[in-house]
Amino acid sequence: MYELKDIEGLARFLGSSYTAYQAVEHAAEFLSGKGFERLLECENWRLEQGKKYFVTRGGALIAFLMNERSCFKIVATHTDSPSLKLKEHSAWPDGPFTRLNVEPYGASIFYSFLDRPLKIAGRIVREKDGKLHAESFVSEQNIVIPSLAFHMERTVNEKFSPDAQKSLSPLYSLGVEDVEGLEGAVAYDLFAAPAEQPFVSGKHGEFLSSPRIDNLTSVAGSLASLAECEDAEGISMAVCFNNEEVGSRTLEGAGSDFLRSVLSRILEGMPEGEREQVLLKSFLLSLDNAHSVHPNYPEKCDPTNRAVMGGGIILKSHAGGAYITDALSAAVVKRIFSRAGVKYQTFYNRSDMRSGGTLGPVSVAQVPLRMADIGLAQLAMHSAVETFAHADYLELLKGLAAFYGAKGSDLIVE
């Protein structure tokens, strides 16, 4: 398994983790190589001091270092990205072609998916020896969604509004064909996901462009930093939820009991009052990317809190609660980063623009921890190919190392 603490390893992770299921598969391989022991939710746990563990739930994963139960230092990310999800009976014979019947997963920049290589990827459930088994799946072949020629849509450069049912159907084959790989499938969660490989750009090679920068850069950064964490005070944890792009309220999302259940099992045997005290001394960083000022559209950013690529980690705030940061949590993050010499910047949306959301506000409803929203600056969020300055990824590793290495007292504001 490749390393995740360098740009080459990050690029391989981005390029091969087509869906949340491949992301978790690769993350599990990485963690196993770093000495983490796999736990199963359906079995009893016997946790030992000083050991490293991880547990998966479909497209979600939680990893942690089992030290003294004085506090939790948690970095929460998400494994999913916008794409096109295949429906049942997805093979759609249409004249001389077979298309795929899909529906949007998350809020994509739809035109960016046209004329690009896509993979069919996700998970398939099959029956073997009387039992149901879920397995990861990635198609060997690419597919494509051809755009309509300019000659047939002369106004395409003035206006373009793709129809989700009609315009976004991938071209699968000439003639009538079933989707290869689905033989014997009982059910599946499959997606048409961008297959473009990451590439470096810029005069000095300072930019990395790739599918799924939002939010697999955060996933990779949290796991790489956790794997390097040694002898930290309290329990250090990386939580990688699924389904953030569709609201997080699923069995694998931030709105589920996944994190709460794992915390409960770690604290098992402690009196209720002590368990509450541990949680009150804990801290969660909701790590999800943010918008850089766009060189072609600078007016889209807040006039005094505009983030830039290359400016370091972003601390995100919103008066309406779209981001979970408040003065107390912001102060904690700023002090940890400042002490470690980590570059950071602040981000607010323009007051007259609707904000996006993160898993922070959803998570706090499940586990009452002090939280802050952070991320990296990027362009073209929710495009099939996004862009960020890879120097910020190295700054993220530095910042997360400082967070995991912080003392329990550093997380508290009196």
Order of alpha helices (4+ residues) and beta strands (2+ residues): alpha-alpha-beta-beta-beta-beta-beta-beta-beta-beta-beta-beta-beta-beta-alpha-beta-alpha-alpha-beta-beta-beta-alpha-beta-alpha-beta-beta-beta-alpha
